[in-house]
Amino acid sequence: MVKVGKFFAYSLFFILALIYLTPKASVYHFFEEQLKPYSIVLNNESVTESLLGLDITDGILFVQSVEAAEIKSIEVNLFVLFNAIDIK
């Protein structure tokens, strides 16, 4: 039973360390590059990393060179079993 407990503790530590150490801003910029062929661009945004998530503020969304939306904030929270995105 002790070995099972250690296994779950080490697994939880590994997953949390992986989430914490992932370069979230680089992943965001990669996904932004993947949207460019579809003519979807987010300009003038500021990207900041938090402990387990990513905050994007003050962006303008362009779809096929037409301003589609002004984005006040986007909060992306990454958890093991539950992920959340809040867009305002």
All heavy atoms as an XYZ file, in Angstrom:
706
protein
N       0.821     -1.195      0.000
C       0.000      0.000      0.000
C       0.863      1.254      0.000
O       0.492      2.260     -0.581
C      -0.914     -0.036      1.236
C      -1.982      0.991      1.209
S      -3.123      0.602     -0.132
C      -4.277      1.885      0.068
N       2.019      1.195      0.646
C       2.928      2.338      0.690
C       3.467      2.629     -0.706
O       3.608      3.785     -1.102
C       4.077      2.070      1.697
C       5.111      3.176      1.641
C       3.526      1.914      3.092
N       3.748      1.579     -1.490
C       4.263      1.772     -2.843
C       3.230      2.455     -3.731
O       3.585      3.285     -4.561
C       4.682      0.439     -3.454
C       5.920     -0.142     -2.838
C       6.340     -1.417     -3.527
C       7.590     -1.974     -2.892
N       8.066     -3.182     -3.562
N       1.963      2.125     -3.568
C       0.902      2.761     -4.350
C       0.791      4.238     -3.983
O       0.659      5.102     -4.858
C      -0.447      2.029     -4.138
C      -1.578      2.765     -4.817
C      -0.363      0.601     -4.629
N       0.885      4.553     -2.698
C       0.841      5.941     -2.251
C       2.012      6.757     -2.790
O       1.845      7.896     -3.230
N       3.220      6.153     -2.759
C       4.379      6.837     -3.317
C       4.222      7.059     -4.816
O       4.596      8.104     -5.341
C       5.654      6.032     -3.050
C       6.178      6.160     -1.657
C       7.503      5.423     -1.541
C       8.061      5.515     -0.144
N       9.342      4.822     -0.010
N       3.675      6.068     -5.506
C       3.477      6.187     -6.949
C       2.561      7.367     -7.265
O       2.857      8.185     -8.146
C       2.891      4.893     -7.513
C       2.498      5.007     -8.958
C       3.459      4.989     -9.958
C       1.161      5.140     -9.318
C       3.102      5.097    -11.284
C       0.793      5.249    -10.644
C       1.767      5.222    -11.636
N       1.440      7.489     -6.555
C       0.515      8.597     -6.802
C       1.123      9.935     -6.405
O       0.914     10.949     -7.083
C      -0.814      8.369     -6.082
C      -1.682      7.355     -6.763
C      -2.061      6.197     -6.100
C      -2.110      7.539     -8.064
C      -2.861      5.255     -6.725
C      -2.909      6.608     -8.700
C      -3.284      5.459     -8.036
N       1.894      9.975     -5.333
C       2.538     11.221     -4.914
C       3.562     11.674     -5.946
O       3.607     12.856     -6.325
C       3.195     11.044     -3.550
N       4.388     10.766     -6.430
C       5.371     11.114     -7.448
C       4.695     11.508     -8.767
O       5.150     12.427     -9.444
C       6.346      9.965     -7.685
C       7.348      9.773     -6.566
C       7.623      8.500     -6.079
C       8.020     10.850     -6.003
C       8.545      8.310     -5.062
C       8.934     10.676     -4.988
C       9.200      9.408     -4.525
O      10.105      9.222     -3.518
N       3.636     10.815     -9.121
C       2.919     11.151    -10.351
C       2.305     12.542    -10.266
O       2.401     13.333    -11.215
C       1.818     10.126    -10.637
O       2.363      8.850    -10.821
N       1.694     12.876     -9.139
C       1.105     14.197     -8.954
C       2.177     15.282     -8.985
O       2.010     16.321     -9.623
C       0.337     14.245     -7.631
C      -0.346     15.578     -7.315
C      -1.420     15.881     -8.353
C      -0.943     15.541     -5.930
N       3.309     15.035     -8.327
C       4.407     15.991     -8.352
C       4.923     16.199     -9.768
O       5.179     17.339    -10.185
C       5.548     15.521     -7.445
C       6.758     16.395     -7.528
C       6.771     17.635     -6.901
C       7.874     15.999     -8.246
C       7.890     18.451     -6.987
C       8.980     16.807     -8.346
C       8.993     18.036     -7.707
N       5.076     15.130    -10.531
C       5.571     15.233    -11.909
C       4.613     16.037    -12.781
O       5.039     16.910    -13.537
C       5.772     13.827    -12.499
C       6.156     13.853    -13.940
C       7.439     14.216    -14.330
C       5.233     13.524    -14.916
C       7.796     14.240    -15.666
C       5.579     13.552    -16.250
C       6.870     13.909    -16.623
N       3.331     15.779    -12.670
C       2.342     16.482    -13.487
C       2.297     17.967    -13.119
O       2.270     18.835    -14.002
C       0.965     15.818    -13.356
C       0.984     14.449    -14.033
C      -0.130     16.688    -13.967
C      -0.234     13.606    -13.793
N       2.310     18.292    -11.837
C       2.298     19.698    -11.415
C       3.576     20.418    -11.837
O       3.528     21.569    -12.271
C       2.088     19.801     -9.907
C       0.692     19.446     -9.414
C       0.642     19.497     -7.892
C      -0.343     20.363    -10.016
N       4.708     19.752    -11.737
C       5.965     20.363    -12.179
C       5.953     20.580    -13.687
O       6.429     21.609    -14.175
C       7.148     19.475    -11.776
N       5.395     19.645    -14.427
C       5.312     19.785    -15.880
C       4.431     20.968    -16.266
O       4.795     21.769    -17.134
C       4.771     18.494    -16.491
C       4.738     18.417    -18.009
C       6.152     18.434    -18.556
C       4.029     17.151    -18.447
N       3.306     21.127    -15.602
C       2.406     22.256    -15.886
C       3.084     23.567    -15.507
O       3.037     24.550    -16.249
C       1.071     22.088    -15.139
C       0.278     20.936    -15.734
C       0.249     23.365    -15.202
C      -0.954     20.568    -14.939
N       3.744     23.603    -14.358
C       4.382     24.834    -13.885
C       5.555     25.251    -14.772
O       5.741     26.436    -15.058
C       4.849     24.647    -12.441
C       5.556     25.860    -11.893
C       4.854     27.015    -11.580
C       6.935     25.850    -11.692
C       5.495     28.132    -11.083
C       7.584     26.958    -11.190
C       6.858     28.101    -10.897
O       7.499     29.206    -10.414
N       6.349     24.296    -15.246
C       7.558     24.608    -16.000
C       7.335     24.733    -17.504
O       8.265     25.090    -18.226
C       8.625     23.551    -15.717
C       9.108     23.498    -14.267
C      10.037     22.331    -14.063
C       9.761     24.804    -13.873
N       6.140     24.448    -17.989
C       5.859     24.581    -19.415
C       5.905     26.057    -19.812
O       5.301     26.892    -19.151
C       4.460     24.021    -19.744
O       4.424     22.649    -19.377
C       4.137     24.156    -21.214
N       6.609     26.397    -20.891
C       6.630     27.793    -21.347
C       5.305     28.153    -22.009
O       5.115     28.000    -23.216
C       7.798     27.829    -22.334
C       7.926     26.424    -22.810
C       7.483     25.549    -21.676
N       4.362     28.630    -21.225
C       2.994     28.855    -21.692
C       2.914     29.926    -22.767
O       2.125     29.822    -23.699
C       2.105     29.199    -20.507
C       1.977     28.058    -19.518
C       1.416     28.580    -18.212
C       1.814     27.758    -17.048
N       3.216     27.780    -16.711
N       3.730     30.975    -22.674
C       3.716     32.039    -23.685
C       4.180     31.491    -25.033
O       3.628     31.843    -26.079
C       4.583     33.198    -23.249
N       5.161     30.614    -25.036
C       5.630     30.014    -26.289
C       4.564     29.119    -26.908
O       4.398     29.101    -28.130
C       6.898     29.207    -26.044
O       7.923     30.039    -25.592
N       3.847     28.385    -26.088
C       2.754     27.544    -26.594
C       1.657     28.418    -27.190
O       1.114     28.117    -28.255
C       2.203     26.640    -25.470
C       0.957     25.909    -25.912
C       3.268     25.665    -25.012
N       1.359     29.558    -26.532
C       0.354     30.485    -27.056
C       0.772     31.027    -28.425
O      -0.028     31.065    -29.352
C       0.144     31.646    -26.084
C      -0.578     32.801    -26.720
C      -1.933     32.721    -27.002
C       0.099     33.959    -27.081
C      -2.600     33.767    -27.613
C      -0.554     35.004    -27.684
C      -1.901     34.903    -27.951
O      -2.551     35.934    -28.559
N       2.043     31.429    -28.556
C       2.506     31.969    -29.833
C       2.517     30.898    -30.925
O       2.286     31.198    -32.095
C       3.875     32.612    -29.682
C       3.841     33.881    -28.892
N       3.173     35.002    -29.320
C       4.358     34.196    -27.680
C       3.299     35.962    -28.424
N       3.999     35.487    -27.399
N       2.770     29.643    -30.553
C       2.692     28.545    -31.522
C       1.259     28.402    -32.048
O       1.047     28.275    -33.255
C       3.149     27.234    -30.877
C       2.907     26.033    -31.742
C       3.721     25.777    -32.823
C       1.859     25.171    -31.471
C       3.501     24.667    -33.626
C       1.627     24.062    -32.263
C       2.452     23.806    -33.352
N       0.273     28.419    -31.152
C      -1.118     28.302    -31.592
C      -1.546     29.517    -32.409
O      -2.336     29.393    -33.340
C      -2.057     28.089    -30.412
C      -2.005     26.704    -29.858
C      -1.690     26.481    -28.528
C      -2.249     25.607    -30.667
C      -1.636     25.192    -28.016
C      -2.189     24.315    -30.166
C      -1.879     24.111    -28.841
N      -1.017     30.677    -32.090
C      -1.320     31.875    -32.866
C      -0.786     31.740    -34.297
O      -1.456     32.126    -35.260
C      -0.703     33.091    -32.180
C      -1.146     34.406    -32.756
C      -0.599     35.576    -31.978
O       0.559     35.510    -31.511
O      -1.336     36.558    -31.854
N       0.404     31.157    -34.450
C       0.953     30.912    -35.785
C       0.122     29.883    -36.556
O       0.009     29.964    -37.778
C       2.401     30.431    -35.687
C       3.375     31.492    -35.254
C       3.508     32.595    -36.292
O       3.493     32.293    -37.491
O       3.623     33.762    -35.883
N      -0.459     28.916    -35.851
C      -1.280     27.904    -36.511
C      -2.592     28.485    -37.027
O      -3.205     27.930    -37.950
C      -1.565     26.736    -35.567
C      -0.318     26.008    -35.101
C       0.488     25.465    -36.261
O      -0.040     24.822    -37.147
N       1.774     25.757    -36.264
N      -3.076     29.602    -36.455
C      -4.314     30.233    -36.900
C      -4.113     31.187    -38.072
O      -5.073     31.562    -38.737
C      -4.974     30.980    -35.734
C      -5.569     30.113    -34.649
C      -6.058     30.987    -33.496
C      -6.710     29.278    -35.193
N      -2.875     31.611    -38.348
C      -2.620     32.559    -39.430
C      -3.067     32.059    -40.804
O      -3.597     32.840    -41.583
C      -1.151     32.963    -39.465
C      -0.833     34.046    -38.471
C       0.571     34.563    -38.650
C       0.831     35.646    -37.610
N       2.182     36.172    -37.728
N      -2.896     30.797    -41.163
C      -3.380     30.349    -42.484
C      -4.895     30.489    -42.657
O      -5.390     30.548    -43.777
C      -2.966     28.880    -42.559
C      -1.838     28.756    -41.607
C      -2.096     29.748    -40.520
N      -5.636     30.556    -41.556
C      -7.086     30.722    -41.617
C      -7.498     32.192    -41.527
O      -8.674     32.497    -41.348
C      -7.748     29.935    -40.480
C      -7.460     28.453    -40.549
C      -6.538     27.873    -39.679
C      -8.083     27.643    -41.498
C      -6.263     26.515    -39.746
C      -7.807     26.290    -41.569
C      -6.894     25.741    -40.691
O      -6.623     24.402    -40.757
N      -6.517     33.097    -41.631
C      -6.732     34.550    -41.581
C      -7.350     35.003    -40.260
O      -8.176     35.901    -40.223
C      -7.596     35.015    -42.750
O      -6.983     34.705    -43.973
N      -6.934     34.378    -39.170
C      -7.365     34.779    -37.829
C      -6.126     35.266    -37.084
O      -5.178     34.513    -36.886
C      -8.022     33.608    -37.077
C      -9.249     33.119    -37.838
C      -8.380     34.014    -35.662
C      -9.864     31.873    -37.267
N      -6.140     36.561    -36.709
C      -4.970     37.176    -36.089
C      -5.414     37.947    -34.851
O      -6.426     38.641    -34.877
C      -4.270     38.129    -37.083
C      -3.070     38.784    -36.436
C      -3.860     37.395    -38.346
N      -4.641     37.835    -33.789
C      -4.872     38.601    -32.569
C      -3.706     39.563    -32.415
O      -2.560     39.145    -32.262
C      -4.973     37.668    -31.360
C      -5.348     38.287    -30.029
C      -6.733     38.920    -30.118
C      -5.339     37.237    -28.939
N      -3.976     40.877    -32.484
C      -2.926     41.898    -32.448
C      -2.984     42.707    -31.163
O      -4.012     42.783    -30.511
C      -3.072     42.867    -33.625
C      -2.564     42.264    -34.906
O      -1.780     41.328    -34.892
N      -3.011     42.808    -36.017
N      -1.856     43.361    -30.858
C      -1.721     44.317    -29.756
C      -2.039     43.723    -28.393
O      -2.430     44.438    -27.479
C      -2.594     45.554    -29.991
C      -2.237     46.262    -31.273
O      -1.088     46.230    -31.693
N      -3.207     46.880    -31.899
N      -1.880     42.432    -28.223
C      -2.162     41.813    -26.939
C      -0.907     41.785    -26.084
O       0.203     41.841    -26.608
C      -2.703     40.391    -27.125
C      -1.649     39.363    -27.491
C      -1.365     39.259    -28.973
O      -1.856     40.067    -29.753
O      -0.623     38.343    -29.354
N      -1.101     41.726    -24.795
C       0.018     41.518    -23.878
C      -0.201     40.181    -23.175
O      -1.276     39.902    -22.670
C       0.135     42.658    -22.867
O      -1.021     42.730    -22.082
N       0.835     39.368    -23.175
C       0.757     37.998    -22.652
C       1.610     37.912    -21.393
O       2.785     38.263    -21.401
C       1.262     36.988    -23.701
C       1.214     35.578    -23.153
C       0.467     37.094    -24.979
N       1.011     37.466    -20.296
C       1.747     37.240    -19.046
C       1.434     35.849    -18.527
O       0.299     35.391    -18.593
C       1.376     38.277    -17.967
O      -0.033     38.250    -17.766
C       1.793     39.671    -18.373
N       2.470     35.200    -18.022
C       2.298     33.859    -17.461
C       2.013     33.963    -15.972
O       2.606     34.768    -15.274
C       3.563     33.033    -17.675
C       3.843     32.704    -19.112
C       5.030     31.758    -19.269
O       5.328     31.012    -18.316
O       5.638     31.781    -20.328
N       1.095     33.133    -15.510
C       0.849     33.023    -14.075
C       1.340     31.658    -13.612
O       1.950     30.928    -14.380
C      -0.634     33.229    -13.770
O      -1.406     32.250    -14.403
N       1.046     31.316    -12.382
C       1.572     30.073    -11.818
C       1.137     28.849    -12.627
O       1.963     28.059    -13.056
C       1.105     29.928    -10.361
C       1.618     28.717     -9.601
C       3.133     28.794     -9.471
C       0.983     28.650     -8.240
N      -0.150     28.699    -12.859
C      -0.657     27.548    -13.607
C      -1.421     27.955    -14.861
O      -2.128     27.143    -15.439
C      -1.571     26.700    -12.716
C      -0.903     26.006    -11.545
C      -1.944     25.301    -10.697
C       0.147     25.032    -11.993
N      -1.305     29.201    -15.292
C      -2.100     29.631    -16.427
C      -1.437     30.736    -17.220
O      -0.249     31.007    -17.091
N      -2.265     31.381    -18.034
C      -1.805     32.407    -18.950
C      -2.851     33.506    -19.001
O      -4.050     33.214    -19.058
C      -1.621     31.782    -20.340
C      -1.044     32.623    -21.449
C       0.424     32.906    -21.160
C      -1.156     31.882    -22.758
N      -2.418     34.767    -18.950
C      -3.323     35.907    -19.029
C      -2.990     36.715    -20.277
O      -1.840     37.122    -20.473
C      -3.191     36.800    -17.801
C      -3.587     36.093    -16.519
O      -4.516     35.263    -16.583
O      -2.983     36.369    -15.475
N      -4.001     36.950    -21.111
C      -3.849     37.732    -22.327
C      -4.783     38.928    -22.192
O      -5.979     38.753    -21.958
C      -4.210     36.905    -23.570
C      -3.375     35.623    -23.604
C      -4.020     37.717    -24.843
C      -3.902     34.570    -24.528
N      -4.252     40.153    -22.347
C      -5.075     41.339    -22.154
C      -4.942     42.285    -23.341
O      -3.923     42.294    -24.030
C      -4.664     42.092    -20.874
O      -3.285     42.411    -20.943
C      -4.932     41.265    -19.641
N      -5.988     43.080    -23.530
C      -6.029     44.175    -24.501
C      -5.634     43.746    -25.908
O      -4.691     44.263    -26.498
C      -5.146     45.340    -24.054
C      -5.569     45.886    -22.712
O      -6.789     45.870    -22.455
O      -4.704     46.306    -21.935
N      -6.369     42.822    -26.474
C      -6.108     42.368    -27.829
C      -7.230     42.743    -28.781
O      -8.354     43.028    -28.371
N      -6.902     42.767    -30.061
C      -7.895     43.014    -31.106
C      -7.874     41.809    -32.038
O      -6.830     41.435    -32.563
C      -7.576     44.303    -31.882
C      -7.574     45.499    -30.935
C      -8.582     44.511    -32.996
C      -7.094     46.780    -31.566
N      -9.040     41.200    -32.236
C      -9.165     40.011    -33.072
C      -9.543     40.425    -34.485
O     -10.535     41.118    -34.695
C     -10.233     39.071    -32.503
C     -10.464     37.779    -33.273
C      -9.249     36.872    -33.157
C     -11.697     37.079    -32.769
N      -8.736     40.001    -35.451
C      -9.003     40.261    -36.858
C      -9.304     38.940    -37.555
O      -8.583     37.966    -37.397
C      -7.791     40.910    -37.539
C      -7.555     42.327    -37.129
C      -6.667     42.633    -36.114
C      -8.219     43.357    -37.765
C      -6.435     43.934    -35.738
C      -8.000     44.671    -37.399
C      -7.106     44.960    -36.384
N     -10.387     38.906    -38.319
C     -10.735     37.749    -39.133
C     -10.795     38.226    -40.579
O     -11.605     39.091    -40.916
C     -12.093     37.136    -38.705
C     -12.460     35.970    -39.598
C     -12.035     36.706    -37.253
N      -9.910     37.689    -41.402
C      -9.781     38.079    -42.807
C      -9.625     39.591    -42.946
O     -10.324     40.252    -43.717
C     -10.953     37.568    -43.626
C     -11.007     36.069    -43.673
C     -12.158     35.543    -44.506
O     -13.010     36.295    -44.948
N     -12.162     34.247    -44.724
N      -8.714     40.173    -42.156
C      -8.352     41.603    -42.162
C      -9.488     42.531    -41.755
O      -9.447     43.723    -42.027
C      -7.816     42.013    -43.534
O      -6.681     41.259    -43.869
N     -10.515     42.018    -41.122
C     -11.626     42.823    -40.621
C     -11.631     42.704    -39.100
O     -11.587     41.597    -38.556
C     -12.974     42.342    -41.205
C     -14.124     43.115    -40.612
C     -12.966     42.435    -42.711
N     -11.702     43.854    -38.412
C     -11.720     43.821    -36.954
C     -13.014     43.170    -36.481
O     -14.102     43.683    -36.719
C     -11.611     45.238    -36.384
C     -11.524     45.260    -34.894
C     -11.347     46.666    -34.344
O     -10.785     47.521    -35.042
O     -11.795     46.890    -33.219
N     -12.889     42.041    -35.823
C     -14.063     41.278    -35.408
C     -14.427     41.525    -33.948
O     -15.605     41.528    -33.607
C     -13.833     39.787    -35.629
N     -13.423     41.737    -33.086
C     -13.722     41.897    -31.662
C     -12.556     42.568    -30.954
O     -11.410     42.443    -31.373
C     -13.994     40.549    -31.018
N     -12.891     43.272    -29.881
C     -11.883     43.785    -28.960
C     -11.935     42.924    -27.713
O     -12.995     42.745    -27.117
C     -12.160     45.242    -28.617
C     -11.975     46.185    -29.773
C     -12.173     47.639    -29.382
O     -12.188     47.950    -28.171
O     -12.331     48.442    -30.304
N     -10.807     42.405    -27.336
C     -10.743     41.477    -26.218
C     -10.121     42.187    -25.030
O      -8.994     42.669    -25.104
C      -9.924     40.228    -26.592
C     -10.616     39.516    -27.744
C      -9.759     39.322    -25.394
C      -9.823     38.388    -28.325
N     -10.868     42.260    -23.940
C     -10.360     42.895    -22.724
C      -9.401     41.958    -22.005
O      -8.304     42.352    -21.635
C     -11.510     43.283    -21.803
C     -11.083     44.001    -20.568
C     -12.267     44.449    -19.743
C     -11.778     45.163    -18.497
N     -12.880     45.604    -17.659
N      -9.813     40.715    -21.799
C      -8.921     39.765    -21.134
C      -9.322     38.333    -21.473
O     -10.487     38.035    -21.678
C      -8.934     39.954    -19.616
O     -10.181     39.568    -19.095
N      -8.313     37.498    -21.512
C      -8.495     36.052    -21.655
C      -7.651     35.404    -20.571
O      -6.463     35.682    -20.458
C      -8.042     35.537    -23.038
C      -8.822     36.190    -24.160
C      -8.171     34.021    -23.104
C      -8.321     35.815    -25.547
N      -8.269     34.572    -19.770
C      -7.561     33.839    -18.724
C      -7.629     32.351    -19.051
O      -8.716     31.782    -19.142
C      -8.182     34.097    -17.358
C      -8.101     35.539    -16.910
C      -8.833     35.773    -15.611
O      -9.279     34.792    -14.983
O      -8.965     36.943    -15.237
N      -6.474     31.740    -19.252
C      -6.391     30.314    -19.538
C      -5.772     29.650    -18.324
O      -4.633     29.937    -17.962
C      -5.539     30.043    -20.797
C      -5.466     28.558    -21.082
C      -6.077     30.795    -21.991
N      -6.519     28.768    -17.675
C      -6.034     28.041    -16.496
C      -5.878     26.578    -16.862
O      -6.818     25.940    -17.329
C      -6.991     28.192    -15.322
C      -7.052     29.620    -14.842
O      -6.030     30.266    -14.714
N      -8.249     30.112    -14.612
N      -4.689     26.062    -16.639
C      -4.385     24.678    -16.988
C      -4.284     23.846    -15.716
O      -3.457     24.119    -14.845
C      -3.053     24.609    -17.735
C      -2.968     25.461    -18.993
C      -1.556     25.445    -19.538
C      -3.941     24.960    -20.026
N      -5.140     22.872    -15.603
C      -5.106     21.940    -14.488
C      -5.035     20.534    -15.062
O      -5.163     20.328    -16.260
C      -6.339     22.092    -13.600
C      -6.482     23.489    -13.041
C      -7.513     24.307    -13.455
C      -5.580     23.978    -12.119
C      -7.648     25.585    -12.952
C      -5.697     25.250    -11.613
C      -6.739     26.062    -12.033
N      -4.844     19.548    -14.215
C      -4.655     18.180    -14.694
C      -5.932     17.641    -15.333
O      -5.924     17.203    -16.474
C      -4.192     17.267    -13.540
C      -4.057     15.841    -14.010
C      -2.887     17.767    -12.957
N      -7.025     17.690    -14.632
C      -8.270     17.118    -15.139
C      -9.290     18.164    -15.549
O     -10.342     17.833    -16.090
C      -8.885     16.197    -14.083
C      -8.042     15.003    -13.668
C      -8.691     14.255    -12.527
C      -7.809     14.069    -14.844
N      -9.016     19.441    -15.296
C      -9.978     20.499    -15.563
C      -9.235     21.714    -16.108
O      -8.337     22.246    -15.464
C     -10.706     20.866    -14.258
C     -11.609     22.051    -14.389
C     -12.815     21.928    -15.048
C     -11.252     23.275    -13.874
C     -13.657     23.011    -15.179
C     -12.088     24.357    -13.986
C     -13.293     24.232    -14.639
N      -9.570     22.136    -17.320
C      -8.997     23.322    -17.931
C     -10.096     24.350    -18.105
O     -11.241     24.008    -18.374
C      -8.380     22.988    -19.288
C      -7.253     21.989    -19.162
O      -6.490     22.022    -18.225
N      -7.156     21.095    -20.126
N      -9.756     25.633    -17.962
C     -10.761     26.687    -18.057
C     -10.229     27.846    -18.879
O      -9.063     28.203    -18.764
C     -11.146     27.175    -16.669
N     -11.106     28.428    -19.710
C     -10.786     29.616    -20.477
C     -11.907     30.622    -20.232
O     -13.070     30.332    -20.489
C     -10.680     29.311    -21.989
C      -9.562     28.317    -22.247
C     -10.449     30.594    -22.765
C      -9.451     27.885    -23.692
N     -11.557     31.797    -19.716
C     -12.510     32.875    -19.482
C     -12.172     34.016    -20.439
O     -11.073     34.561    -20.391
C     -12.442     33.382    -18.047
C     -12.868     32.320    -17.050
O     -13.774     31.537    -17.386
O     -12.296     32.287    -15.940
N     -13.117     34.377    -21.311
C     -12.922     35.441    -22.288
C     -13.868     36.566    -21.978
O     -15.062     36.356    -21.814
C     -13.160     34.915    -23.717
C     -12.206     33.764    -24.016
C     -12.980     36.042    -24.730
C     -12.460     33.087    -25.348
N     -13.332     37.794    -21.907
C     -14.150     38.977    -21.671
C     -13.880     39.971    -22.783
O     -12.785     40.184    -23.185
C     -13.820     39.611    -20.323
C     -14.155     38.704    -19.167
C     -13.773     39.351    -17.860
C     -14.050     38.360    -16.739
N     -13.582     38.797    -15.460
